[in-house]
Every structure is written in C-alpha cells, then in structure tokens.
Amino acid sequence: MGWNLEVNPFKKDGVKLIVGLGNPGSAYHGTRHNIGSRTVELLAKKNKLVFKNNRSFKSFYVKGSIGGQPVILALPQTFMNLSGVAVASLVKKKNIPLKDILVVCDDVALSLGQIRCRPQGSSGGHNGVASCIERLGTNEFARLRLGVGREGEKKDLADYVLSLFKKEEKPDVEVMLKRAVEALEIWVFEGIEECMNRYNTKNKQG
C-alpha cells in the first residue's frame, strides 16, 4: 500500500488508535449502524477528551491519554462504506502499527447486548470494516463488534441497520455501551487477549 505499517514514530509512548465506525450527521446518531461511533464518543467523554474536526484525516479526531496511556480516538466523517479512507489516512500519517489499531462496529449476527473482541478476521459482511480491510490492504487489525440483533426481523438489512433502537431495547443498549467502553479500556492497558477473555461471552452482563 506504499507505507510500512510497522514503522512507528510513537514507539516510545506506544500510542493506540481506536476508531468508531458510523455514518456522519445527526440523522444517523441513534441508529444501530452508529453504535460503534457512540461507544468511542462515550469513551472520550469518560476520559475528558474533546473531538475536533480534522479534514486531513476526514474524521473527528482527538489525541490524548487514558490513564496515562497515549491514545488517538477517531470518528470517520466519510459514509460507512468509505470508512477505510479515513482510517488509512490516519494510519499512514501517524505510522501506527497494526497491533495498535482497534475498530469498533455494529454486528447484526450478534444478539442485542452481546459484544465480541477479535484480533483480526473478515469483514463479516460489514461495509465499514470491509472498507478498512481494502484500504489498509490487510485484515490483521483488532475489532470490537457490538450486537444489534436481528432475530425475527423481516426488514431489509440496510433498512434495519439504519433504524433506531426500539424503546424496549434501550436498557440493553445502555448496558452494552457501558461494557464496550470498559472493553476498550481493557484493550488499551492489557491487550486484545485479555479483552477477549473478559468480554467474548454470550452473557450480556458479562
């Protein structure tokens, strides 16, 4: 792809990149497809980090720290199927190694409230993750998938992921968001294996 992903000018402080996938604009904020970006927004808020619009990265972006660990948080402002444009720009310009990248996204294959960490893998049919794989030229980056459910739902998939959560689903959504933020903090400090050990369970309350 024209750059060496293992060369890291932040090697001394080991900066971590966390990307929350979603569609830009307030109309999409509460949709199932934007649960990834909502999680990263909450992580930023919890740690008093404030996003700014960065046009060169096509993202809302903040560089700061979580408990002393340097991090970059990003919310791509491309539409979902072009998320990789923003992610690749960040990775290239900041020279972030693959092991220090985590992408947060929704997953219709997981029950509502379930979360799952993975060190790498296919897109699972998710257009945002597929775009990241395409633009980075590899699938070897971590991801945190958040279950938005689809059991018994007859809506077209595109319509479904762009729909809002139902009133009766919101308590499970809030629990999931809290657990997802905790999982991201575990990844920052203890890595993907510990994140998987703690959160890859069918029990929504983990």
C-alpha positions as CSV (number, residue, x, y, z in Angstrom):
1,M,0.0,0.0,0.0
2,G,3.1,2.3,-0.2
3,W,4.0,2.5,3.5
4,N,5.4,0.4,6.3
5,L,2.8,-0.2,9.0
6,E,5.4,-1.5,11.4
7,V,7.4,1.8,11.5
8,N,6.0,3.8,14.4
9,P,7.3,7.2,15.4
10,F,5.3,6.9,18.6
11,K,7.2,3.8,19.6
12,K,8.4,5.4,22.8
13,D,4.9,6.1,24.1
14,G,3.0,3.3,22.2
15,V,0.0,5.3,21.1
16,K,-3.2,3.3,20.5
17,L,-5.7,4.1,17.7
18,I,-9.4,3.5,18.4
19,V,-11.9,4.1,15.5
20,G,-15.6,4.2,16.0
21,L,-17.5,3.4,12.8
22,G,-20.7,5.2,11.8
23,N,-22.4,7.5,9.3
24,P,-21.8,11.2,9.7
25,G,-24.6,13.6,10.7
26,S,-27.2,13.9,13.5
27,A,-29.8,11.9,11.5
28,Y,-27.8,8.7,11.9
29,H,-26.6,9.2,15.5
30,G,-29.0,6.9,17.3
31,T,-29.1,4.2,14.6
32,R,-27.9,0.7,15.0
33,H,-25.1,1.2,12.5
34,N,-23.7,4.0,14.6
35,I,-23.3,2.1,17.8
36,G,-19.5,1.9,17.2
37,S,-19.1,5.7,17.0
38,R,-21.4,6.2,20.0
39,T,-19.1,3.9,22.0
40,V,-16.0,5.9,21.1
41,E,-17.8,9.1,21.9
42,L,-18.6,7.8,25.4
43,L,-15.0,6.6,25.9
44,A,-13.8,10.2,25.0
45,K,-16.4,11.8,27.3
46,K,-15.4,9.5,30.2
47,N,-11.8,10.5,29.8
48,K,-12.5,14.2,29.2
49,L,-11.2,14.1,25.6
50,V,-12.8,16.5,23.1
51,F,-13.0,15.8,19.4
52,K,-12.2,18.3,16.8
53,N,-12.9,18.1,13.1
54,N,-9.7,17.2,11.2
55,R,-10.2,17.5,7.5
56,S,-6.9,15.9,6.6
57,F,-8.0,12.7,8.4
58,K,-11.6,13.1,7.3
59,S,-12.6,12.4,10.9
60,F,-13.5,13.9,14.2
61,Y,-10.2,13.3,16.0
62,V,-8.5,13.7,19.4
63,K,-5.1,12.7,20.6
64,G,-4.7,12.5,24.4
65,S,-4.4,9.8,27.0
66,I,-6.4,7.4,29.0
67,G,-4.9,6.7,32.4
68,G,-1.6,8.0,31.1
69,Q,-1.6,5.7,28.0
70,P,-1.4,7.8,24.8
71,V,-4.4,7.3,22.5
72,I,-5.9,8.6,19.3
73,L,-9.7,8.4,19.0
74,A,-11.3,8.9,15.6
75,L,-14.8,9.0,14.2
76,P,-14.6,8.9,10.4
77,Q,-16.8,11.5,8.7
78,T,-17.0,9.6,5.5
79,F,-20.1,7.5,5.0
80,M,-19.8,3.9,6.3
81,N,-18.7,2.2,3.1
82,L,-15.7,4.7,2.8
83,S,-14.6,4.4,6.4
84,G,-11.3,2.9,5.3
85,V,-10.3,6.2,3.5
86,A,-10.2,8.0,6.9
87,V,-8.6,5.0,8.7
88,A,-5.9,4.5,6.2
89,S,-5.1,8.3,6.2
90,L,-4.6,8.2,10.0
91,V,-2.5,5.0,9.9
92,K,-0.3,6.3,7.1
93,K,0.3,9.8,8.5
94,K,0.7,8.7,12.1
95,N,2.6,5.4,11.2
96,I,0.6,3.4,13.6
97,P,1.4,-0.4,13.7
98,L,-1.4,-2.9,13.1
99,K,-1.2,-4.2,16.7
100,D,-2.2,-0.8,18.0
101,I,-5.4,-0.4,15.9
102,L,-8.9,-1.3,17.1
103,V,-12.1,-0.7,15.1
104,V,-15.5,-0.6,16.8
105,C,-18.6,-1.5,14.8
106,D,-22.1,-2.9,15.0
107,D,-22.8,-6.6,14.2
108,V,-26.2,-8.0,13.2
109,A,-25.0,-11.5,13.7
110,L,-24.7,-11.0,17.5
111,S,-27.7,-10.8,19.8
112,L,-28.6,-7.4,21.1
113,G,-26.2,-6.6,24.0
114,Q,-23.6,-9.1,23.2
115,I,-20.1,-7.9,22.4
116,R,-17.1,-9.7,20.9
117,C,-13.4,-8.8,20.5
118,R,-11.3,-10.2,17.7
119,P,-7.6,-9.7,16.9
120,Q,-8.3,-9.9,13.1
121,G,-10.6,-11.5,10.6
122,S,-13.0,-11.0,7.7
123,S,-15.4,-8.1,7.4
124,G,-18.3,-10.3,8.4
125,G,-20.4,-8.5,5.7
126,H,-19.9,-5.1,7.4
127,N,-19.2,-2.4,4.8
128,G,-17.2,-0.2,7.1
129,V,-14.9,-3.0,8.2
130,A,-14.6,-4.1,4.5
131,S,-13.5,-0.6,3.5
132,C,-10.9,-0.6,6.3
133,I,-9.5,-4.0,5.1
134,E,-9.5,-2.8,1.5
135,R,-7.7,0.5,2.2
136,L,-5.2,-1.0,4.7
137,G,-4.5,-4.0,2.5
138,T,-4.9,-6.4,5.4
139,N,-7.5,-7.7,7.9
140,E,-4.9,-8.0,10.7
141,F,-6.3,-5.3,13.0
142,A,-8.4,-5.8,16.1
143,R,-12.1,-5.0,16.2
144,L,-14.8,-4.8,18.8
145,R,-18.2,-5.9,17.5
146,L,-21.4,-4.8,19.2
147,G,-24.5,-6.9,18.8
148,V,-27.5,-5.0,17.4
149,G,-29.6,-8.2,16.9
150,R,-31.8,-9.2,14.0
151,E,-33.7,-12.2,15.3
152,G,-37.1,-12.5,13.6
153,E,-36.7,-9.1,11.9
154,K,-38.1,-9.0,8.4
155,K,-36.7,-5.6,7.4
156,D,-34.2,-5.3,4.6
157,L,-30.7,-5.4,6.2
158,A,-29.8,-1.9,5.0
159,D,-33.1,-0.5,6.4
160,Y,-32.6,-2.4,9.6
161,V,-29.1,-1.2,10.5
162,L,-30.2,2.4,9.7
163,S,-33.2,2.1,12.1
164,L,-33.4,3.4,15.6
165,F,-33.3,1.1,18.6
166,K,-36.8,0.3,20.0
167,K,-37.8,1.7,23.4
168,E,-37.8,-1.8,24.9
169,E,-34.2,-2.4,23.6
170,K,-32.7,0.7,25.1
171,P,-31.9,-0.7,28.6
172,D,-29.8,-3.5,26.9
173,V,-28.2,-0.9,24.6
174,E,-27.1,1.2,27.6
175,V,-25.6,-1.8,29.4
176,M,-23.8,-2.8,26.2
177,L,-22.4,0.7,25.7
178,K,-21.0,0.7,29.3
179,R,-19.4,-2.7,28.8
180,A,-18.0,-1.8,25.4
181,V,-16.3,1.3,26.9
182,E,-14.8,-0.9,29.6
183,A,-13.6,-3.4,27.0
184,L,-11.8,-0.6,25.1
185,E,-10.0,0.4,28.3
186,I,-9.0,-3.2,28.9
187,W,-7.7,-3.4,25.3
188,V,-5.7,-0.1,25.8
189,F,-4.0,-1.4,29.0
190,E,-4.0,-5.2,28.7
191,G,-4.3,-6.0,25.1
192,I,-6.7,-8.0,22.9
193,E,-6.3,-11.4,24.6
194,E,-7.5,-10.0,27.9
195,C,-10.3,-8.2,26.2
196,M,-11.4,-11.4,24.6
197,N,-11.1,-13.4,27.8
198,R,-13.4,-10.9,29.7
199,Y,-15.9,-10.0,27.0
200,N,-16.4,-12.8,24.5
201,T,-19.3,-14.3,26.3
202,K,-22.9,-14.9,25.4
203,N,-23.9,-13.4,28.8
204,K,-24.9,-9.8,28.1
205,Q,-24.0,-8.7,31.6
206,G,-20.6,-10.4,31.3
